[in-house]
């Protein structure tokens, strides 16, 4: 049987039965899985089948609705997914999201004044372009783009059908997002419990901080999480813990508090969010960020007793707009980490005080022995212990213990 070729000028046709069939497929997706990435991939497959498109892109708004992020694609774009983003009104995609209206261009779409070109997307050279908003409760939450390599005349009925599917998809996506948020909150709650338990444990500070960065990185799905504390002078940040496997990151030089981006976090005692550190002039490690594929960053102060003693940094591989809830959770973790540091310092100070008291008792006892044996004054006995300590490069505690031991041996 001879195959019929579809001319470039032929119109895309459909009937009501086809539209209902594809709408049912969209509904069935939710029953199969609640994972957002899997749902988006299924939507791409359905849209491809429905439109015979050469390219299907799905963009979704981030949580703050500041950017549209490329989340799914028919063609392989592993490096671009999650990274390519558009502002509201930027490009045809941004225009569709802003106006909540579809756009259908049959040929030379790349010449449209609204068109936004990405050097990494070969689809930018395709002729035909159909873009429809993904609607939920009357508002755009994303955009579906359908493209054909050759010119196509998108019929009004076809555009209407795709628009209807876009509305149906909106509910499915929001349902998946709600499920994802519920899972994330459960993970955050579990993570906070782990952090709290670590603080009350008998582990050393290094172990506690290491656990905190691992749990935090997992909780926020971040590539790198690090804890940086102030040095003794309070002028530089020193990396104390990180779950990063990058040796170069671990060997980063200390960062000056003054004139540094993270220094502002300490001074203002407020969180700082940078959407792309690679483009931030004041960011100290820009070259390393490019090399390690670090993009978005959030830094929060570690505060205890109204005093900032360090910061927690979190970096993501893909551009990410941190929600207020994420900021709040991270601030809770940072403050708990600050408590761990403070408790350790108090324990160290208590141990030092205890050791100093024990040393003082030993020296007093040794002085008494010297005073009795050599008829020395208290001051002369002390000078003798001190001189012996200086001459032998041993502590006064060691000298005192030796004097006491010799006296006990003499008595036996």
MOWOTA-V588006 format. One record per residue. N is the residue number from 1. RES is the residue in three letters. PHI is phi in whole degrees, -180 to 180 (none if undefined). BURIAL is + if it has 9 or more other ideal C-beta (glycine too) atoms within 8 Angstrom, else -. Layout:
N|RES|PHI|BURIAL ; N|RES|PHI|BURIAL
//
This chain:
1|UNK|none|- ; 2|UNK|-74|- ; 3|UNK|-78|- ; 4|UNK|-91|- ; 5|UNK|-86|- ; 6|UNK|-95|- ; 7|UNK|-72|- ; 8|UNK|-62|- ; 9|UNK|-89|- ; 10|UNK|-66|- ; 11|UNK|-84|- ; 12|UNK|-78|+ ; 13|UNK|-114|- ; 14|UNK|-160|+ ; 15|UNK|-127|- ; 16|UNK|-65|- ; 17|UNK|-64|- ; 18|UNK|-64|+ ; 19|UNK|-61|+ ; 20|UNK|-63|- ; 21|UNK|-62|- ; 22|UNK|-73|+ ; 23|UNK|-64|+ ; 24|UNK|-65|- ; 25|UNK|-63|+ ; 26|UNK|-62|+ ; 27|UNK|-63|+ ; 28|UNK|-65|- ; 29|UNK|-58|+ ; 30|UNK|-61|+ ; 31|UNK|-70|- ; 32|UNK|-85|- ; 33|UNK|-158|- ; 34|UNK|-113|+ ; 35|UNK|-76|- ; 36|UNK|-60|+ ; 37|UNK|-63|- ; 38|UNK|-68|- ; 39|UNK|-63|+ ; 40|UNK|-63|+ ; 41|UNK|-64|+ ; 42|UNK|-66|+ ; 43|UNK|-63|+ ; 44|UNK|-59|+ ; 45|UNK|-63|+ ; 46|UNK|-65|+ ; 47|UNK|-66|+ ; 48|UNK|-64|+ ; 49|UNK|-65|- ; 50|UNK|-69|+ ; 51|UNK|-111|+ ; 52|UNK|55|- ; 53|UNK|-75|+ ; 54|UNK|-84|- ; 55|UNK|-149|+ ; 56|UNK|-135|+ ; 57|UNK|-118|+ ; 58|UNK|-124|+ ; 59|UNK|-109|+ ; 60|UNK|-127|+ ; 61|UNK|-69|+ ; 62|UNK|-73|+ ; 63|UNK|-61|- ; 64|UNK|-89|- ; 65|UNK|55|- ; 66|UNK|-103|- ; 67|UNK|-137|+ ; 68|UNK|-97|+ ; 69|UNK|-111|+ ; 70|UNK|-69|+ ; 71|UNK|-113|+ ; 72|UNK|-153|+ ; 73|UNK|-152|+ ; 74|UNK|-69|+ ; 75|UNK|-85|- ; 76|UNK|-64|- ; 77|UNK|-143|+ ; 78|UNK|-60|- ; 79|UNK|-76|- ; 80|UNK|-96|+ ; 81|UNK|-60|+ ; 82|UNK|84|+ ; 83|UNK|-108|+ ; 84|UNK|-69|+ ; 85|UNK|-140|+ ; 86|UNK|-132|+ ; 87|UNK|-81|+ ; 88|UNK|-63|+ ; 89|UNK|88|- ; 90|UNK|-88|+ ; 91|UNK|71|+ ; 92|UNK|-63|+ ; 93|UNK|-59|+ ; 94|UNK|-65|+ ; 95|UNK|-65|+ ; 96|UNK|-61|+ ; 97|UNK|-66|+ ; 98|UNK|-72|+ ; 99|UNK|-88|- ; 100|UNK|60|+ ; 101|UNK|-135|- ; 102|UNK|-78|+ ; 103|UNK|-132|+ ; 104|UNK|-124|+ ; 105|UNK|-124|+ ; 106|UNK|-77|+ ; 107|UNK|-156|- ; 108|UNK|48|- ; 109|UNK|-62|+ ; 110|UNK|-67|+ ; 111|UNK|-93|- ; 112|UNK|-63|+ ; 113|UNK|-63|- ; 114|UNK|-87|- ; 115|UNK|-66|+ ; 116|UNK|-111|+ ; 117|UNK|-96|- ; 118|UNK|-116|- ; 119|UNK|-61|- ; 120|UNK|-89|- ; 121|UNK|-110|+ ; 122|UNK|-65|- ; 123|UNK|-64|+ ; 124|UNK|-64|+ ; 125|UNK|-96|- ; 126|UNK|-69|+ ; 127|UNK|-77|+ ; 128|UNK|-96|+ ; 129|UNK|-145|+ ; 130|UNK|-124|+ ; 131|UNK|-127|+ ; 132|UNK|-129|+ ; 133|UNK|-76|+ ; 134|UNK|-93|+ ; 135|UNK|-107|+ ; 136|UNK|-141|+ ; 137|UNK|54|- ; 138|UNK|81|- ; 139|UNK|-120|- ; 140|UNK|-75|+ ; 141|UNK|-113|+ ; 142|UNK|178|+ ; 143|UNK|-145|+ ; 144|UNK|-109|+ ; 145|UNK|-111|+ ; 146|UNK|-118|+ ; 147|UNK|-131|+ ; 148|UNK|-126|+ ; 149|UNK|-64|- ; 150|UNK|-107|- ; 151|UNK|-57|+ ; 152|UNK|-143|+ ; 153|UNK|-100|+ ; 154|UNK|-78|+ ; 155|UNK|-65|+ ; 156|UNK|-60|- ; 157|UNK|-67|- ; 158|UNK|-68|+ ; 159|UNK|-61|+ ; 160|UNK|-64|- ; 161|UNK|-67|+ ; 162|UNK|-63|+ ; 163|UNK|-63|+ ; 164|UNK|-63|+ ; 165|UNK|-64|+ ; 166|UNK|-59|+ ; 167|UNK|-69|+ ; 168|UNK|-67|+ ; 169|UNK|-62|+ ; 170|UNK|-56|+ ; 171|UNK|-66|+ ; 172|UNK|-64|+ ; 173|UNK|-66|+ ; 174|UNK|-64|+ ; 175|UNK|-64|+ ; 176|UNK|-67|+ ; 177|UNK|-65|+ ; 178|UNK|-62|- ; 179|UNK|-63|+ ; 180|UNK|-64|+ ; 181|UNK|-65|- ; 182|UNK|-64|- ; 183|UNK|-63|- ; 184|UNK|-65|- ; 185|UNK|-65|- ; 186|UNK|-64|- ; 187|UNK|-66|+ ; 188|UNK|-62|+ ; 189|UNK|-62|- ; 190|UNK|-64|- ; 191|UNK|-66|+ ; 192|UNK|-63|+ ; 193|UNK|-64|- ; 194|UNK|-62|+ ; 195|UNK|-64|+ ; 196|UNK|-61|+ ; 197|UNK|-65|- ; 198|UNK|-66|+ ; 199|UNK|-68|+ ; 200|UNK|-90|- ; 201|UNK|-82|- ; 202|UNK|-99|- ; 203|UNK|-72|- ; 204|UNK|-72|- ; 205|UNK|-58|- ; 206|UNK|-58|- ; 207|UNK|-68|- ; 208|UNK|-64|+ ; 209|UNK|-65|+ ; 210|UNK|-63|+ ; 211|UNK|-65|+ ; 212|UNK|-62|+ ; 213|UNK|-68|+ ; 214|UNK|-66|+ ; 215|UNK|-64|+ ; 216|UNK|-66|+ ; 217|UNK|-61|+ ; 218|UNK|-68|+ ; 219|UNK|-64|+ ; 220|UNK|-102|+ ; 221|UNK|52|- ; 222|UNK|-102|+ ; 223|UNK|-77|+ ; 224|UNK|-135|+ ; 225|UNK|-131|+ ; 226|UNK|-141|+ ; 227|UNK|-113|+ ; 228|UNK|-121|+ ; 229|UNK|-110|+ ; 230|UNK|-69|+ ; 231|UNK|-74|+ ; 232|UNK|-62|- ; 233|UNK|-80|- ; 234|UNK|76|- ; 235|UNK|-111|- ; 236|UNK|-138|+ ; 237|UNK|-95|+ ; 238|UNK|-122|+ ; 239|UNK|-68|+ ; 240|UNK|-106|+ ; 241|UNK|-160|+ ; 242|UNK|-159|+ ; 243|UNK|-95|+ ; 244|UNK|-65|+ ; 245|UNK|-88|- ; 246|UNK|-75|- ; 247|UNK|-65|- ; 248|UNK|-65|+ ; 249|UNK|-66|+ ; 250|UNK|-65|+ ; 251|UNK|-94|- ; 252|UNK|-55|+ ; 253|UNK|-67|- ; 254|UNK|-60|- ; 255|UNK|-106|+ ; 256|UNK|-68|+ ; 257|UNK|-68|+ ; 258|UNK|-72|- ; 259|UNK|65|- ; 260|UNK|-116|+ ; 261|UNK|-63|+ ; 262|UNK|-74|+ ; 263|UNK|-64|+ ; 264|UNK|-65|+ ; 265|UNK|-62|+ ; 266|UNK|-68|+ ; 267|UNK|-68|- ; 268|UNK|-85|- ; 269|UNK|55|- ; 270|UNK|-136|- ; 271|UNK|-63|+ ; 272|UNK|-129|+ ; 273|UNK|-120|+ ; 274|UNK|-123|+ ; 275|UNK|-67|- ; 276|UNK|-146|+ ; 277|UNK|-68|+ ; 278|UNK|-67|+ ; 279|UNK|-107|- ; 280|UNK|-91|+ ; 281|UNK|-61|- ; 282|UNK|-84|- ; 283|UNK|-75|+ ; 284|UNK|-72|- ; 285|UNK|-111|- ; 286|UNK|-61|+ ; 287|UNK|-62|- ; 288|UNK|-68|+ ; 289|UNK|-63|+ ; 290|UNK|-65|- ; 291|UNK|-66|- ; 292|UNK|-92|+ ; 293|UNK|59|- ; 294|UNK|-99|+ ; 295|UNK|-121|+ ; 296|UNK|-85|+ ; 297|UNK|-139|+ ; 298|UNK|-131|+ ; 299|UNK|-126|+ ; 300|UNK|-124|+ ; 301|UNK|-75|+ ; 302|UNK|-95|+ ; 303|UNK|-116|+ ; 304|UNK|-142|+ ; 305|UNK|54|- ; 306|UNK|63|- ; 307|UNK|-124|- ; 308|UNK|-86|+ ; 309|UNK|-113|+ ; 310|UNK|175|+ ; 311|UNK|-143|+ ; 312|UNK|-113|+ ; 313|UNK|-106|+ ; 314|UNK|-130|+ ; 315|UNK|-120|+ ; 316|UNK|-114|+ ; 317|UNK|-74|- ; 318|UNK|-102|+ ; 319|UNK|-56|+ ; 320|UNK|-145|- ; 321|UNK|-98|+ ; 322|UNK|-70|- ; 323|UNK|-79|- ; 324|UNK|-63|- ; 325|UNK|-65|- ; 326|UNK|-64|+ ; 327|UNK|-61|+ ; 328|UNK|-63|- ; 329|UNK|-64|+ ; 330|UNK|-65|+ ; 331|UNK|-66|+ ; 332|UNK|-64|+ ; 333|UNK|-63|+ ; 334|UNK|-61|+ ; 335|UNK|-68|+ ; 336|UNK|-68|+ ; 337|UNK|-64|+ ; 338|UNK|-64|+ ; 339|UNK|-63|+ ; 340|UNK|-61|+ ; 341|UNK|-64|+ ; 342|UNK|-64|+ ; 343|UNK|-62|+ ; 344|UNK|-64|+ ; 345|UNK|-62|- ; 346|UNK|-65|- ; 347|UNK|-65|- ; 348|UNK|-64|- ; 349|UNK|-64|- ; 350|UNK|-65|- ; 351|UNK|-66|- ; 352|UNK|-64|- ; 353|UNK|-64|- ; 354|UNK|-65|- ; 355|UNK|-66|- ; 356|UNK|-64|- ; 357|UNK|-66|- ; 358|UNK|-65|+ ; 359|UNK|-63|+ ; 360|UNK|-61|- ; 361|UNK|-64|- ; 362|UNK|-66|+ ; 363|UNK|-65|+ ; 364|UNK|-62|- ; 365|UNK|-67|+ ; 366|UNK|-66|+ ; 367|UNK|-61|+ ; 368|UNK|-62|+ ; 369|UNK|-65|+ ; 370|UNK|-64|+ ; 371|UNK|-63|+ ; 372|UNK|-73|- ; 373|UNK|-76|- ; 374|UNK|-116|- ; 375|UNK|52|- ; 376|UNK|-100|+ ; 377|UNK|-76|- ; 378|UNK|-60|- ; 379|UNK|-65|- ; 380|UNK|-66|- ; 381|UNK|-65|+ ; 382|UNK|-63|+ ; 383|UNK|-63|- ; 384|UNK|-64|+ ; 385|UNK|-64|+ ; 386|UNK|-63|+ ; 387|UNK|-65|- ; 388|UNK|-63|+ ; 389|UNK|-64|+ ; 390|UNK|-67|- ; 391|UNK|-68|- ; 392|UNK|-97|- ; 393|UNK|57|- ; 394|UNK|-119|- ; 395|UNK|-72|- ; 396|UNK|-63|+ ; 397|UNK|-64|+ ; 398|UNK|-63|+ ; 399|UNK|-63|+ ; 400|UNK|-62|+ ; 401|UNK|-63|+ ; 402|UNK|-65|- ; 403|UNK|-62|+ ; 404|UNK|-65|+ ; 405|UNK|-63|- ; 406|UNK|-62|- ; 407|UNK|-65|+ ; 408|UNK|-68|- ; 409|UNK|-67|- ; 410|UNK|-65|- ; 411|UNK|-76|- ; 412|UNK|-78|-
//
